[in-house]
Amino acid sequence: MKPLQQQIQVSFSYPVHFTRDLFACHNPLLKDMVGAGGPNPPKKLLAVVDQGLYEHHPGLLRDLETYCRTHEEHCQLAAAPLVVPGGEEIKNDPVALMRLHRSVNAAGLCRHSYIMAVGGGAVIDLVGLAAATAHRGIRLIRVPTTVMAQADASIGVKNGINAFGKKNFLGTFAPPFAVVNDCHFLTTLAPRDWLSGVAEAVKVALIKDAPFFAFLEEHAQALLDRDLDLMQQVIYRCAALHLHHIATYGDPFEAGSSRPLDFGHWSGHKLEQLSGFALRHGEAVAIGMALDATYSWLAGMLSPTEWERIITCLESLGLPIYTPELEETELLDGLQEFREHLGGRLTVMLLAGIGRGREVHSVDAALIRAGIEVLRERVPAKPRAVWGVGG
């Protein structure tokens, strides 16, 4: 008998909104989003809130509960909001996912209900995985509250947690129902979290948009000075570039061996692990970009002038370009782990110029070590407490 061949085409569509004071009762965005989910009775909503965010916004739970009571004809809280630890701690906790599944079950959520994740990228990743796997998919509303999450981590289709000492070893591809960027939450970020998120903007500019990189160079001091309007422009452009890539590159669920948007990430992920996650993700990526830009220069792909611009821009933004963990022999294990995570042959994004990425399928370990030496000599090893990004 001949094999039966089935082809399925699925189209996904979701909005990325930009607002301020999402949970103010006069802001209709949330109720209108939930109400747009269908004509059935009011939808149940389970909110999961980042503890670090809650500590800076102690009225957040009250505002959320008041909002849902005011608009109960559209959305109803299925249970009291859950407050969970933020940062990589939550992604490294092997029982955190089960706790969320237990809460979903206790709240009686169905596939037409909503889970809303309010917090940084780690909380968004975990809650996204819980939403994608409970009932094989509950509608997810992401409310990212850090620069990193608003510009990068929350606007794609990936969800995941860490396991076996590896970043995002467990996860799914599941588009959200909607993403809401509320700029008010950025106002209470610590300096390191404000700046580390800019690393992802530098990343996408370097591989896709030379004028955007020049914009970041020009406005580095204003970003250091916490210009909120400017940061919103950076986040908007970064989000637009990411969404365009996801929609047009042809591999949104990463069935192939290439991940162009992960420039600087093969070593960045490993550096996070080697530092015991003392490095923020953005800080580790900044160092990874400095290393890959230096490798690109030493390999003859990138001009010395462009290399200098890249390193100077990172430094001007208060981002690190070196850490002692670069010297550890385990760093090169990150290449194999990166390949395993993607599957197929090794594919690493390097630079053929500012705004022009180039994929390669092999790297020279000796040239990597030479690049590390260049960075070490430029910035002698020093404690993280004196980095420009803060302690």
C-alpha positions in Angstrom: 0.0 0.0 0.0 1.1 3.5 -0.8 1.8 5.8 2.2 -0.8 8.4 3.0 0.6 11.9 2.8 -1.0 14.7 4.8 -0.2 18.3 4.5 -1.5 20.9 7.1 -1.1 24.6 6.8 -1.8 26.7 9.9 -1.9 30.5 10.0 -1.1 32.4 13.2 -1.9 36.0 13.9 -1.3 37.9 17.1 -1.0 41.6 18.0 1.8 43.4 19.9 0.3 46.3 21.7 2.0 49.4 23.2 0.3 51.2 26.1 0.7 52.7 29.5 -1.1 51.8 32.7 -2.7 48.6 31.3 -4.6 47.9 34.6 -6.0 51.4 35.0 -9.8 51.0 34.8 -10.1 53.7 32.1 -7.7 51.7 29.8 -10.0 49.4 27.6 -7.2 47.4 26.0 -7.3 44.3 28.3 -11.1 43.9 28.4 -11.3 44.5 24.6 -8.6 41.8 24.0 -10.3 39.3 26.2 -13.7 40.2 24.8 -12.4 39.7 21.3 -11.8 36.0 22.1 -15.4 35.1 21.2 -19.1 35.7 22.1 -19.3 33.2 24.9 -19.7 34.2 28.6 -17.0 36.2 30.3 -13.6 34.5 30.0 -11.7 33.2 33.0 -8.3 34.8 33.5 -5.5 33.5 35.6 -2.7 36.1 36.3 0.8 35.1 37.2 3.0 38.0 38.4 6.7 38.3 38.8 7.6 38.8 42.5 10.4 41.3 41.6 7.8 43.4 39.7 5.3 43.1 42.6 7.9 44.4 45.1 8.3 47.6 43.0 4.6 47.9 42.3 2.8 46.8 45.5 -0.5 48.0 44.2 -0.4 45.9 41.1 -2.6 43.0 42.4 -5.2 45.4 43.8 -5.3 47.2 40.5 -5.6 44.0 38.6 -8.4 42.7 40.8 -10.2 46.1 40.6 -9.9 46.1 36.8 -11.5 42.7 36.5 -14.3 43.6 38.8 -15.0 46.8 36.9 -15.1 44.9 33.6 -16.5 41.6 34.8 -18.8 41.4 31.8 -15.6 40.8 29.7 -13.1 39.0 32.0 -13.2 37.4 35.4 -10.3 36.4 37.6 -10.4 32.6 38.0 -8.3 32.8 41.2 -6.3 35.3 43.2 -3.2 36.3 41.1 -0.2 34.1 41.6 3.1 35.7 42.6 6.2 33.7 41.5 9.9 34.3 41.8 11.5 36.0 38.8 14.8 35.7 37.0 16.6 32.5 36.0 15.7 31.0 39.5 12.2 30.2 38.3 13.4 28.6 35.0 15.9 26.5 37.0 13.2 25.2 39.4 12.2 21.7 38.2 8.8 21.8 40.0 7.8 25.3 39.1 6.0 24.1 35.9 4.0 21.6 37.9 2.9 24.2 40.4 1.5 26.3 37.5 -0.3 23.3 36.0 -1.8 22.6 39.5 -3.1 26.1 39.7 -4.6 25.9 36.2 -6.4 22.8 37.2 -7.6 24.2 40.5 -8.9 27.3 38.7 -10.9 25.2 36.2 -9.4 26.9 33.2 -10.4 25.6 29.7 -8.8 26.2 26.3 -11.0 29.3 25.9 -9.6 30.8 29.1 -6.6 33.0 29.5 -3.3 32.9 31.3 -1.7 36.3 31.7 2.0 36.4 32.5 3.1 39.7 33.9 6.9 40.0 34.5 10.3 39.6 33.0 11.4 37.2 30.3 12.0 34.2 32.6 8.5 34.4 34.1 7.1 34.9 30.6 9.0 31.8 29.3 7.8 29.6 32.2 4.2 30.7 32.1 4.2 30.3 28.3 5.3 26.7 28.6 2.6 26.1 31.2 -0.1 27.7 29.0 1.1 25.7 25.9 1.0 22.4 27.7 -2.1 22.6 29.9 -5.0 21.3 27.9 -2.5 21.3 25.0 -2.9 25.0 24.8 -4.6 27.8 26.7 -4.7 31.4 25.4 -1.6 33.3 26.6 -1.4 37.0 27.1 2.1 38.2 27.7 2.7 41.4 29.6 6.5 41.8 29.6 7.9 44.3 32.1 11.6 44.6 31.3 13.4 46.1 28.3 14.7 42.6 27.4 11.3 41.0 27.4 9.5 43.8 25.6 12.1 44.1 22.8 12.9 40.5 22.3 11.9 37.6 24.6 8.1 38.0 24.6 7.3 38.8 21.0 8.2 35.5 19.4 6.7 32.0 19.5 9.1 30.3 21.9 8.6 29.2 25.5 11.0 27.3 27.7 12.7 26.4 30.9 16.3 25.3 31.7 17.2 21.7 32.4 20.4 19.6 32.8 22.4 22.8 33.1 21.3 23.9 29.6 19.4 27.0 28.6 15.8 26.4 27.4 16.3 22.7 27.1 12.6 22.1 27.7 10.1 24.1 25.8 7.5 24.6 23.0 6.8 26.7 20.0 3.4 28.3 20.7 2.3 31.8 19.5 0.7 34.0 22.2 -2.9 35.3 22.0 -1.5 38.8 22.4 1.5 40.7 23.8 1.1 44.0 25.7 4.1 46.3 26.3 3.3 48.7 29.1 6.1 51.3 29.3 5.2 52.3 32.9 6.7 49.1 34.2 10.1 50.1 32.8 10.4 53.1 35.1 11.3 51.0 38.2 13.9 48.8 36.5 17.3 48.5 38.1 20.1 50.0 36.0 21.4 46.6 35.0 18.0 45.5 33.8 17.3 48.8 32.0 20.6 48.5 30.0 21.0 44.7 29.5 17.8 44.7 27.4 19.5 47.1 25.0 21.9 44.3 24.1 19.2 42.6 22.1 18.6 45.9 20.2 22.3 46.0 19.3 22.1 42.4 18.2 19.3 42.8 15.7 20.7 46.1 14.5 24.1 44.4 13.8 22.7 41.6 11.7 19.8 43.4 10.0 19.7 47.2 10.2 22.8 49.4 9.9 20.8 52.7 10.3 19.3 51.4 13.6 22.8 50.6 14.8 23.9 54.2 14.0 20.8 55.4 15.9 21.9 53.4 19.0 25.4 54.8 18.7 24.1 58.3 18.5 21.7 58.0 21.5 23.8 55.8 23.8 24.1 58.5 26.4 20.4 59.3 26.4 19.7 55.6 26.9 22.2 55.6 29.8 20.3 58.6 31.2 17.0 56.5 31.1 15.2 58.5 28.5 11.9 56.6 28.5 10.5 58.0 25.2 13.8 57.1 23.5 13.7 53.6 25.0 10.2 53.1 23.7 11.4 53.9 20.2 14.2 51.4 20.6 11.8 48.7 21.8 9.4 49.4 19.0 12.0 49.2 16.3 13.5 46.1 17.8 10.1 44.4 18.1 9.3 45.3 14.5 12.5 43.7 13.2 12.0 40.6 15.2 8.4 40.2 14.1 9.4 40.8 10.4 12.0 38.1 10.7 9.6 35.6 12.3 7.0 36.2 9.6 9.2 36.3 6.5 12.3 34.2 7.2 10.4 31.0 6.5 11.3 28.9 9.6 9.4 30.4 12.6 9.4 27.0 14.4 13.1 26.4 13.7 12.8 23.1 11.8 16.2 23.8 10.2 19.6 24.4 11.7 19.8 28.1 11.5 18.8 30.7 14.1 20.0 34.1 12.7 18.5 36.1 15.6 20.8 34.3 18.0 23.9 36.3 17.1 26.2 36.3 20.2 24.2 33.6 21.8 26.3 30.4 21.5 28.7 31.8 24.0 26.2 34.0 25.8 24.1 31.0 26.9 27.2 29.2 28.1 28.5 32.3 29.9 25.2 32.6 31.8 25.6 29.0 33.0 29.3 29.4 33.8 28.6 32.5 35.9 26.0 30.7 37.9 23.5 33.1 36.3 25.2 36.0 38.0 25.3 37.5 34.4 22.1 38.9 33.1 21.0 37.4 29.8 21.6 40.7 28.0 25.1 41.1 29.6 26.1 37.6 28.5 24.8 38.3 25.0 26.7 41.6 24.9 29.9 39.7 25.7 29.0 37.0 23.2 28.5 39.7 20.5 31.8 41.3 21.4 33.5 37.9 21.0 31.8 37.1 17.7 32.4 40.6 16.3 36.1 40.2 17.3 36.2 36.7 15.7 34.6 38.2 12.5 37.3 40.9 12.4 40.2 38.4 13.0 38.8 36.1 10.3 38.9 38.9 7.8 35.1 39.3 7.4 34.7 42.6 9.3 36.8 45.7 8.9 38.8 47.1 11.9 36.8 50.3 11.7 33.5 48.5 12.0 34.8 46.3 14.8 35.9 49.4 16.8 32.4 50.9 16.3 30.8 47.8 17.7 33.0 47.5 20.7 32.8 51.3 21.4 29.0 51.2 21.1 28.7 48.3 23.6 31.0 50.2 26.0 29.1 53.4 25.6 25.9 51.7 26.5 27.4 50.4 29.7 27.4 46.8 28.6 30.3 44.4 29.4 32.5 43.0 26.6 34.6 40.7 28.8 34.1 38.4 31.8 36.6 36.0 33.4 34.3 33.1 32.4 35.5 33.6 28.8 38.8 32.0 29.9 37.1 28.7 31.1 37.8 25.7 29.0 34.1 24.7 29.2 33.2 27.8 27.1 33.8 25.9 23.8 31.3 23.3 24.9 28.7 26.0 24.2 29.2 25.4 20.4 28.2 21.7 20.7 25.3 22.6 23.0 24.2 25.3 20.5 24.3 22.8 17.7 22.3 20.2 19.7 19.7 22.8 20.6 19.2 23.6 16.9 19.8 20.2 15.4 21.6 19.4 12.2 25.0 21.0 11.5 26.5 23.8 13.4 25.3 27.2 12.2 26.7 30.3 13.8 25.9 33.9 12.9 28.9 36.2 12.4 29.2 39.6 10.7 30.2 40.5 7.2 29.6 44.2 8.1 27.4 46.3 10.4 23.9 45.3 9.4 25.1 42.3 7.4 25.1 38.9 9.1 26.9 35.9 7.7 26.3 32.3 8.7 29.2 29.9 9.0 29.2 26.2 9.8 32.6 25.9 11.4 34.7 28.0 13.7 38.4 28.0 14.6 39.0 27.4 18.3 42.4 29.1 18.1 40.8 32.2 16.7 38.1 32.2 19.4 40.9 32.2 22.0 42.7 35.0 20.2 39.5 37.0 20.3 39.1 36.4 24.0 42.7 37.7 24.5 41.9 40.9 22.5 38.9 41.6 24.7 40.8 40.8 27.9 43.5 43.2 27.0 41.0 45.9 26.2 39.1 45.5 29.5 41.2 43.9 32.2 39.3 41.5 34.4 37.5 43.4 37.2 34.6 42.7 39.6 31.1 43.0 38.2 30.3 45.6 40.8 32.3 48.2 38.9 30.8 47.5 35.5 28.9 50.4 34.0 25.7 48.3 34.3 25.8 48.3 38.0 26.4 45.8 40.7 
